[in-house]
């Protein structure tokens, strides 16, 4: 079973969806997840801050640096959706990820923009190609494949996510 998980670190429903998914995964050892961090409110949209484009780049940098991705996701969800840290600054993200990634290497890669294109790629994949309207969202590849989208202001329940995983 392979599926995509679309989420934004600033979304409390995505945090809950992520935690529910992680708790369910031991029951689905064959699951292969394609993690797809996206912006629920991409730039230049104003009024919905913080913009999380640097968090998306940070995800790929952390992968490159061999970070513990569970610790990475936990730290970013906590910092962005709970603590409301200013993740529009690379230095703040480096501070959040202290002990998870090498801060100096992280900032060097972030400043050179190596993963900047992944922001638009993931957003396009979610919103244009997979018709994601609310995050978190789950997609199994294929036109008639199972899909699960959050409901605005509600998110995804454990039962809905389990039913999605059972269908995959």
N, C-alpha and C positions, 0 to 999 in steps of 0.2 A: 504494500500500500504506500503510495507516494502522494503527497498533497502539498499545497502552498498555504502558508499562513501569513496573511497581511495584517499589519498592526502598526500603531503609532505609539511611541513612548509617552506622549503627553496625554493619552487617552486612558482614563481610569477603567473603562470597560475592556480595553485591550490588556491592561495589567491583569484584570480578573480572568479574562479569556486565556492569557498566557499561563497563569497559575493553575487554572483548571486543566488546560492541556497537559502541562507538566505532571500534574497529579494523575491524569488518566494514562499517560504513556506507558507505565509498567504493564498495563493490560494489553498493550499493542506493540510487542517487541519488534514486529515487522515494519512498523511505521517509519517512513523516510519523510522528513519535513524539509521543505524548501522555505527557509525563513525569509520573509519579504517585508522588511521595515519600510513604511511609507509615511508620507505626510498627510494627515487628515485635512489640513488646511495649508496647501503649498504656497510658497512665495509666488507672487507678490501680495497675496491676500493679507489684508490687515485686520486687526481686531481679534485675531486668534493667535495668541502667543503662548508659549514660545514656538517659533518655527523649529522643526526638528531635523532639518536637512543635515546639520553637522552630526547628529546622532546616527543617522543612516550611514554616513561616511565612516563614523567611528565603529559601527558594526563590522564593516568589511576590513577596516584596519585591525581591529581586535582579532578577527579570524586570521588575517595574515601573520600577526604576531604570535599566534598560537595560544591566545587567551582562553581561559575557562569561560565558555560562552554562557553557561548558566549563571555564573557570578556576574558576568558582564550585563546580561539582561536584567537580573535582579537589581543591580546597582543603578542602571539607567531608569528603570521603571520607578524605583524609589525616589531617585533624585528629581525626575521630571514630573511624574504625575502626583506624587505625594508631597515632596519638599518644595516643588516649584522652583528649582534651581534654574539659573539663566544659562541654558545650554546653547545659546546663540554665540557663545564664546568658547573657542577651542581650549583655552586654559582652564575654564571651569570644568569641561568634560574630562580633561586630563586629571584634574584634582579628584573628580568623582571616581575615576578609574584607577586611582593610586592603589598599587598592590595587585592590580589585575593586568595592566599593560605597562610597558616601559614608557613613562611619560614623555621622555625626550624623543624617542623613536616615533611615538604616536603623533606628537605635534609636528614633527618633520614631515611625515606622510600626509597628515591633514593639510598642512600649509602648501604642499606641492599639488594638491587637488587630485591625487591619483584616483580616488573613488567618487569624485563629484558627479560624474555621469550616471552613477548607479542610482542617485536620487531620482532623476527624471525617468530612468529606465523602469524602476520599481513603481513609480507613480503611474506611468503609462501602462504598464502591465496590469496594475490593479484597476484603474479607473476606465481606461480606454479599451483594453483587450478582454478584461474579465468582468466588466460592469459591476464593480464593487461600489456600493453606495454608502455603506457604513462599515467601519472597522470595529472590532476584529472581523475578518472574513477568512473563510477556508474554501479552497478550491482543489478538486482533484482534476488533473489535466483531462481534457476531452469535452466535446460539446454537450454530451448528455450525462456527464459525470456528476456525482454529488457535489453540492455547494451549500455553504452555510454563511449567511450574512447576519451581522448584528442588526438589531432593530434600533433605530435612533432613540437615544435616551434610555435604552434598556440593556443592550449588550447581547451576550449569548449565554444561555443557561448550561449547566453541567449536563442535563438530560439531552439538550439539543446537540451539544458537542459530542456526547457519547453516541447518539444516533447517527451523526455524520461519520464518525470513525467506524462504526459498525457497517455502514453502507460502502465504505471505501474498499 
